């Protein structure tokens, strides 16, 4: 009896448990109540005619990073469409505002055989780009069974995950055989995937290097700058639980030296805003919010960016950015530092950046980001930067130059995806910087 058979039967007969999990996710706001049927494989819109590329992304970071690829595909295939799937609501909300014409979003179905088949029967994708290291066994196996040309992008694997998959080698081989190409973040990841049965495994670097700068309204930025004036400002971006407290403590440590300091806090999940507001109220500091006040007033010490999709605006405003989920109570993991760097904000981060370790290690080594080991040291580093414009500008330049130097990686990924497009009987993509088709 194979592990795949056991998994398949568990998902087939585990509907009561699945429904209970979905109910809990609905109560906590993690599922969209208006579109929950998509999680059962039921499409909410009609499939467009013709070629359809299906792109699955894990989170906001991968969603942002895949947008250049999606736009390039649509530009070079004027009659095609792109289906983008996610699991998280945050990524879905971001994509709804940023996807180009002829691209649209649906939620990924739960990995139950009947629901997956319903999803694939309806959408019948021409090819699949899977930009998530979470490999749902039945979805991936069904893609392989239907011989849909597919590639795994941005693949990474921890040593713990590798050990676990090693105990299920037959299952890993079955899943990975569905991918004609596997593009990994590092050579270590490549070796793990090869040992688990992957074929055509190539190190292409992190797909997050492909992301374009986060969008923002120049008019809104002008208005923000007018309101902020000459005040010293920094942003704590994409915060998780525990990091808002650190932002408050850092602000209090700095206001004796910078009485006009403005600290901007942007939670990763805007639905946490009420809890964050309560924390700010208890602090005794004057604060405003983006939804209620729109702009920080002169007497606001703290400003809460409680909207979705405006992080680029705050990065463009603030010359210093501490990247969230690097000091958080959940053990951290880190968010994408390149987004801040590309918008000319000096990058600071805490010690818990294991989900993007390779990117942070390279940035730290190049002096393009500044690591902070202990939260109580954050204020001293921000003081150093704010009190020396030359040092701050040098750090901003280092961060930007590093991020800009990596944008060529999209060309590398396009080159490695050539076999998948050929299998799908589609013209291979051409990067704008290339003189000839790869």
Secondary structure as a PSIPRED ss2 file (coil, helix, strand):
# PSIPRED VFORMAT (PSIPRED V4.0)

   1 X C   1.000  0.000  0.000
   2 X C   1.000  0.000  0.000
   3 X H   0.000  1.000  0.000
   4 X H   0.000  1.000  0.000
   5 X H   0.000  1.000  0.000
   6 X H   0.000  1.000  0.000
   7 X H   0.000  1.000  0.000
   8 X H   0.000  1.000  0.000
   9 X H   0.000  1.000  0.000
  10 X H   0.000  1.000  0.000
  11 X H   0.000  1.000  0.000
  12 X H   0.000  1.000  0.000
  13 X H   0.000  1.000  0.000
  14 X C   1.000  0.000  0.000
  15 X H   0.000  1.000  0.000
  16 X H   0.000  1.000  0.000
  17 X H   0.000  1.000  0.000
  18 X H   0.000  1.000  0.000
  19 X H   0.000  1.000  0.000
  20 X H   0.000  1.000  0.000
  21 X H   0.000  1.000  0.000
  22 X H   0.000  1.000  0.000
  23 X H   0.000  1.000  0.000
  24 X H   0.000  1.000  0.000
  25 X H   0.000  1.000  0.000
  26 X H   0.000  1.000  0.000
  27 X H   0.000  1.000  0.000
  28 X C   1.000  0.000  0.000
  29 X C   1.000  0.000  0.000
  30 X C   1.000  0.000  0.000
  31 X C   1.000  0.000  0.000
  32 X C   1.000  0.000  0.000
  33 X C   1.000  0.000  0.000
  34 X C   1.000  0.000  0.000
  35 X C   1.000  0.000  0.000
  36 X H   0.000  1.000  0.000
  37 X H   0.000  1.000  0.000
  38 X H   0.000  1.000  0.000
  39 X H   0.000  1.000  0.000
  40 X H   0.000  1.000  0.000
  41 X C   1.000  0.000  0.000
  42 X C   1.000  0.000  0.000
  43 X C   1.000  0.000  0.000
  44 X C   1.000  0.000  0.000
  45 X C   1.000  0.000  0.000
  46 X C   1.000  0.000  0.000
  47 X C   1.000  0.000  0.000
  48 X C   1.000  0.000  0.000
  49 X C   1.000  0.000  0.000
  50 X C   1.000  0.000  0.000
  51 X C   1.000  0.000  0.000
  52 X E   0.000  0.000  1.000
  53 X E   0.000  0.000  1.000
  54 X E   0.000  0.000  1.000
  55 X E   0.000  0.000  1.000
  56 X E   0.000  0.000  1.000
  57 X E   0.000  0.000  1.000
  58 X C   1.000  0.000  0.000
  59 X C   1.000  0.000  0.000
  60 X H   0.000  1.000  0.000
  61 X H   0.000  1.000  0.000
  62 X H   0.000  1.000  0.000
  63 X H   0.000  1.000  0.000
  64 X H   0.000  1.000  0.000
  65 X H   0.000  1.000  0.000
  66 X H   0.000  1.000  0.000
  67 X H   0.000  1.000  0.000
  68 X H   0.000  1.000  0.000
  69 X H   0.000  1.000  0.000
  70 X H   0.000  1.000  0.000
  71 X H   0.000  1.000  0.000
  72 X H   0.000  1.000  0.000
  73 X H   0.000  1.000  0.000
  74 X H   0.000  1.000  0.000
  75 X H   0.000  1.000  0.000
  76 X H   0.000  1.000  0.000
  77 X C   1.000  0.000  0.000
  78 X C   1.000  0.000  0.000
  79 X C   1.000  0.000  0.000
  80 X C   1.000  0.000  0.000
  81 X E   0.000  0.000  1.000
  82 X E   0.000  0.000  1.000
  83 X E   0.000  0.000  1.000
  84 X E   0.000  0.000  1.000
  85 X E   0.000  0.000  1.000
  86 X E   0.000  0.000  1.000
  87 X C   1.000  0.000  0.000
  88 X C   1.000  0.000  0.000
  89 X H   0.000  1.000  0.000
  90 X H   0.000  1.000  0.000
  91 X H   0.000  1.000  0.000
  92 X H   0.000  1.000  0.000
  93 X H   0.000  1.000  0.000
  94 X H   0.000  1.000  0.000
  95 X H   0.000  1.000  0.000
  96 X H   0.000  1.000  0.000
  97 X H   0.000  1.000  0.000
  98 X H   0.000  1.000  0.000
  99 X C   1.000  0.000  0.000
 100 X C   1.000  0.000  0.000
 101 X C   1.000  0.000  0.000
 102 X C   1.000  0.000  0.000
 103 X E   0.000  0.000  1.000
 104 X E   0.000  0.000  1.000
 105 X E   0.000  0.000  1.000
 106 X E   0.000  0.000  1.000
 107 X E   0.000  0.000  1.000
 108 X C   1.000  0.000  0.000
 109 X C   1.000  0.000  0.000
 110 X C   1.000  0.000  0.000
 111 X C   1.000  0.000  0.000
 112 X C   1.000  0.000  0.000
 113 X H   0.000  1.000  0.000
 114 X H   0.000  1.000  0.000
 115 X H   0.000  1.000  0.000
 116 X H   0.000  1.000  0.000
 117 X H   0.000  1.000  0.000
 118 X H   0.000  1.000  0.000
 119 X H   0.000  1.000  0.000
 120 X H   0.000  1.000  0.000
 121 X H   0.000  1.000  0.000
 122 X H   0.000  1.000  0.000
 123 X H   0.000  1.000  0.000
 124 X C   1.000  0.000  0.000
 125 X C   1.000  0.000  0.000
 126 X C   1.000  0.000  0.000
 127 X E   0.000  0.000  1.000
 128 X E   0.000  0.000  1.000
 129 X E   0.000  0.000  1.000
 130 X E   0.000  0.000  1.000
 131 X E   0.000  0.000  1.000
 132 X C   1.000  0.000  0.000
 133 X C   1.000  0.000  0.000
 134 X C   1.000  0.000  0.000
 135 X C   1.000  0.000  0.000
 136 X C   1.000  0.000  0.000
 137 X H   0.000  1.000  0.000
 138 X H   0.000  1.000  0.000
 139 X H   0.000  1.000  0.000
 140 X H   0.000  1.000  0.000
 141 X H   0.000  1.000  0.000
 142 X H   0.000  1.000  0.000
 143 X H   0.000  1.000  0.000
 144 X H   0.000  1.000  0.000
 145 X H   0.000  1.000  0.000
 146 X C   1.000  0.000  0.000
 147 X C   1.000  0.000  0.000
 148 X C   1.000  0.000  0.000
 149 X E   0.000  0.000  1.000
 150 X E   0.000  0.000  1.000
 151 X E   0.000  0.000  1.000
 152 X E   0.000  0.000  1.000
 153 X E   0.000  0.000  1.000
 154 X E   0.000  0.000  1.000
 155 X E   0.000  0.000  1.000
 156 X C   1.000  0.000  0.000
 157 X C   1.000  0.000  0.000
 158 X C   1.000  0.000  0.000
 159 X H   0.000  1.000  0.000
 160 X H   0.000  1.000  0.000
 161 X H   0.000  1.000  0.000
 162 X H   0.000  1.000  0.000
 163 X H   0.000  1.000  0.000
 164 X H   0.000  1.000  0.000
 165 X H   0.000  1.000  0.000
 166 X H   0.000  1.000  0.000
 167 X C   1.000  0.000  0.000
 168 X C   1.000  0.000  0.000
 169 X H   0.000  1.000  0.000
 170 X H   0.000  1.000  0.000
 171 X H   0.000  1.000  0.000
 172 X H   0.000  1.000  0.000
 173 X H   0.000  1.000  0.000
 174 X H   0.000  1.000  0.000
 175 X H   0.000  1.000  0.000
 176 X H   0.000  1.000  0.000
 177 X C   1.000  0.000  0.000
 178 X C   1.000  0.000  0.000
 179 X C   1.000  0.000  0.000
 180 X C   1.000  0.000  0.000
 181 X E   0.000  0.000  1.000
 182 X E   0.000  0.000  1.000
 183 X E   0.000  0.000  1.000
 184 X E   0.000  0.000  1.000
 185 X C   1.000  0.000  0.000
 186 X C   1.000  0.000  0.000
 187 X H   0.000  1.000  0.000
 188 X H   0.000  1.000  0.000
 189 X H   0.000  1.000  0.000
 190 X H   0.000  1.000  0.000
 191 X H   0.000  1.000  0.000
 192 X H   0.000  1.000  0.000
 193 X H   0.000  1.000  0.000
 194 X H   0.000  1.000  0.000
 195 X H   0.000  1.000  0.000
 196 X C   1.000  0.000  0.000
 197 X C   1.000  0.000  0.000
 198 X C   1.000  0.000  0.000
 199 X C   1.000  0.000  0.000
 200 X C   1.000  0.000  0.000
 201 X E   0.000  0.000  1.000
 202 X E   0.000  0.000  1.000
 203 X E   0.000  0.000  1.000
 204 X C   1.000  0.000  0.000
 205 X C   1.000  0.000  0.000
 206 X C   1.000  0.000  0.000
 207 X H   0.000  1.000  0.000
 208 X H   0.000  1.000  0.000
 209 X H   0.000  1.000  0.000
 210 X H   0.000  1.000  0.000
 211 X C   1.000  0.000  0.000
 212 X C   1.000  0.000  0.000
 213 X C   1.000  0.000  0.000
 214 X C   1.000  0.000  0.000
 215 X C   1.000  0.000  0.000
 216 X C   1.000  0.000  0.000
 217 X C   1.000  0.000  0.000
 218 X H   0.000  1.000  0.000
 219 X H   0.000  1.000  0.000
 220 X H   0.000  1.000  0.000
 221 X H   0.000  1.000  0.000
 222 X H   0.000  1.000  0.000
 223 X H   0.000  1.000  0.000
 224 X H   0.000  1.000  0.000
 225 X H   0.000  1.000  0.000
 226 X H   0.000  1.000  0.000
 227 X H   0.000  1.000  0.000
 228 X H   0.000  1.000  0.000
 229 X C   1.000  0.000  0.000
 230 X C   1.000  0.000  0.000
 231 X C   1.000  0.000  0.000
 232 X C   1.000  0.000  0.000
 233 X E   0.000  0.000  1.000
 234 X E   0.000  0.000  1.000
 235 X E   0.000  0.000  1.000
 236 X E   0.000  0.000  1.000
 237 X E   0.000  0.000  1.000
 238 X E   0.000  0.000  1.000
 239 X E   0.000  0.000  1.000
 240 X C   1.000  0.000  0.000
 241 X C   1.000  0.000  0.000
 242 X C   1.000  0.000  0.000
 243 X H   0.000  1.000  0.000
 244 X H   0.000  1.000  0.000
 245 X H   0.000  1.000  0.000
 246 X H   0.000  1.000  0.000
 247 X H   0.000  1.000  0.000
 248 X H   0.000  1.000  0.000
 249 X H   0.000  1.000  0.000
 250 X H   0.000  1.000  0.000
 251 X H   0.000  1.000  0.000
 252 X H   0.000  1.000  0.000
 253 X H   0.000  1.000  0.000
 254 X H   0.000  1.000  0.000
 255 X C   1.000  0.000  0.000
 256 X C   1.000  0.000  0.000
 257 X C   1.000  0.000  0.000
 258 X C   1.000  0.000  0.000
 259 X C   1.000  0.000  0.000
 260 X C   1.000  0.000  0.000
 261 X C   1.000  0.000  0.000
 262 X E   0.000  0.000  1.000
 263 X E   0.000  0.000  1.000
 264 X E   0.000  0.000  1.000
 265 X E   0.000  0.000  1.000
 266 X E   0.000  0.000  1.000
 267 X E   0.000  0.000  1.000
 268 X C   1.000  0.000  0.000
 269 X C   1.000  0.000  0.000
 270 X H   0.000  1.000  0.000
 271 X H   0.000  1.000  0.000
 272 X H   0.000  1.000  0.000
 273 X H   0.000  1.000  0.000
 274 X H   0.000  1.000  0.000
 275 X H   0.000  1.000  0.000
 276 X H   0.000  1.000  0.000
 277 X H   0.000  1.000  0.000
 278 X H   0.000  1.000  0.000
 279 X H   0.000  1.000  0.000
 280 X H   0.000  1.000  0.000
 281 X H   0.000  1.000  0.000
 282 X H   0.000  1.000  0.000
 283 X H   0.000  1.000  0.000
 284 X C   1.000  0.000  0.000
 285 X C   1.000  0.000  0.000
 286 X C   1.000  0.000  0.000
 287 X E   0.000  0.000  1.000
 288 X E   0.000  0.000  1.000
 289 X E   0.000  0.000  1.000
 290 X H   0.000  1.000  0.000
 291 X H   0.000  1.000  0.000
 292 X H   0.000  1.000  0.000
 293 X H   0.000  1.000  0.000
 294 X C   1.000  0.000  0.000
 295 X C   1.000  0.000  0.000
 296 X C   1.000  0.000  0.000
 297 X C   1.000  0.000  0.000
 298 X C   1.000  0.000  0.000
 299 X C   1.000  0.000  0.000
 300 X C   1.000  0.000  0.000
 301 X C   1.000  0.000  0.000
 302 X E   0.000  0.000  1.000
 303 X E   0.000  0.000  1.000
 304 X E   0.000  0.000  1.000
 305 X C   1.000  0.000  0.000
 306 X C   1.000  0.000  0.000
 307 X C   1.000  0.000  0.000
 308 X C   1.000  0.000  0.000
 309 X C   1.000  0.000  0.000
 310 X C   1.000  0.000  0.000
 311 X H   0.000  1.000  0.000
 312 X H   0.000  1.000  0.000
 313 X H   0.000  1.000  0.000
 314 X H   0.000  1.000  0.000
 315 X H   0.000  1.000  0.000
 316 X H   0.000  1.000  0.000
 317 X H   0.000  1.000  0.000
 318 X C   1.000  0.000  0.000
 319 X C   1.000  0.000  0.000
 320 X E   0.000  0.000  1.000
 321 X E   0.000  0.000  1.000
 322 X E   0.000  0.000  1.000
 323 X E   0.000  0.000  1.000
 324 X C   1.000  0.000  0.000
 325 X C   1.000  0.000  0.000
 326 X C   1.000  0.000  0.000
 327 X C   1.000  0.000  0.000
 328 X C   1.000  0.000  0.000
 329 X C   1.000  0.000  0.000
 330 X C   1.000  0.000  0.000
 331 X C   1.000  0.000  0.000
 332 X C   1.000  0.000  0.000
 333 X C   1.000  0.000  0.000
 334 X C   1.000  0.000  0.000
 335 X C   1.000  0.000  0.000
 336 X C   1.000  0.000  0.000
 337 X C   1.000  0.000  0.000
 338 X H   0.000  1.000  0.000
 339 X H   0.000  1.000  0.000
 340 X H   0.000  1.000  0.000
 341 X H   0.000  1.000  0.000
 342 X H   0.000  1.000  0.000
 343 X C   1.000  0.000  0.000
 344 X C   1.000  0.000  0.000
 345 X C   1.000  0.000  0.000
 346 X E   0.000  0.000  1.000
 347 X E   0.000  0.000  1.000
 348 X E   0.000  0.000  1.000
 349 X E   0.000  0.000  1.000
 350 X C   1.000  0.000  0.000
 351 X C   1.000  0.000  0.000
 352 X C   1.000  0.000  0.000
 353 X C   1.000  0.000  0.000
 354 X H   0.000  1.000  0.000
 355 X H   0.000  1.000  0.000
 356 X H   0.000  1.000  0.000
 357 X H   0.000  1.000  0.000
 358 X H   0.000  1.000  0.000
 359 X H   0.000  1.000  0.000
 360 X H   0.000  1.000  0.000
 361 X H   0.000  1.000  0.000
 362 X H   0.000  1.000  0.000
 363 X H   0.000  1.000  0.000
 364 X H   0.000  1.000  0.000
 365 X H   0.000  1.000  0.000
 366 X C   1.000  0.000  0.000
 367 X C   1.000  0.000  0.000
 368 X C   1.000  0.000  0.000
 369 X E   0.000  0.000  1.000
 370 X E   0.000  0.000  1.000
 371 X E   0.000  0.000  1.000
 372 X C   1.000  0.000  0.000
 373 X C   1.000  0.000  0.000
 374 X C   1.000  0.000  0.000
 375 X H   0.000  1.000  0.000
 376 X H   0.000  1.000  0.000
 377 X H   0.000  1.000  0.000
 378 X H   0.000  1.000  0.000
 379 X H   0.000  1.000  0.000
 380 X H   0.000  1.000  0.000
 381 X H   0.000  1.000  0.000
 382 X H   0.000  1.000  0.000
 383 X H   0.000  1.000  0.000
 384 X H   0.000  1.000  0.000
 385 X H   0.000  1.000  0.000
 386 X H   0.000  1.000  0.000
 387 X C   1.000  0.000  0.000
 388 X C   1.000  0.000  0.000
 389 X H   0.000  1.000  0.000
 390 X H   0.000  1.000  0.000
 391 X H   0.000  1.000  0.000
 392 X H   0.000  1.000  0.000
 393 X H   0.000  1.000  0.000
 394 X H   0.000  1.000  0.000
 395 X H   0.000  1.000  0.000
 396 X H   0.000  1.000  0.000
 397 X H   0.000  1.000  0.000
 398 X H   0.000  1.000  0.000
 399 X H   0.000  1.000  0.000
 400 X H   0.000  1.000  0.000
 401 X H   0.000  1.000  0.000
 402 X H   0.000  1.000  0.000
 403 X H   0.000  1.000  0.000
 404 X H   0.000  1.000  0.000
 405 X H   0.000  1.000  0.000
 406 X C   1.000  0.000  0.000
 407 X C   1.000  0.000  0.000
 408 X C   1.000  0.000  0.000
 409 X H   0.000  1.000  0.000
 410 X H   0.000  1.000  0.000
 411 X H   0.000  1.000  0.000
 412 X H   0.000  1.000  0.000
 413 X H   0.000  1.000  0.000
 414 X H   0.000  1.000  0.000
 415 X H   0.000  1.000  0.000
 416 X H   0.000  1.000  0.000
 417 X C   1.000  0.000  0.000
 418 X H   0.000  1.000  0.000
 419 X H   0.000  1.000  0.000
 420 X H   0.000  1.000  0.000
 421 X H   0.000  1.000  0.000
 422 X H   0.000  1.000  0.000
 423 X H   0.000  1.000  0.000
 424 X C   1.000  0.000  0.000
 425 X C   1.000  0.000  0.000
 426 X C   1.000  0.000  0.000
 427 X C   1.000  0.000  0.000
 428 X C   1.000  0.000  0.000
 429 X C   1.000  0.000  0.000
 430 X C   1.000  0.000  0.000
 431 X C   1.000  0.000  0.000
 432 X C   1.000  0.000  0.000
 433 X C   1.000  0.000  0.000
 434 X C   1.000  0.000  0.000
 435 X C   1.000  0.000  0.000
 436 X C   1.000  0.000  0.000
 437 X C   1.000  0.000  0.000
 438 X C   1.000  0.000  0.000
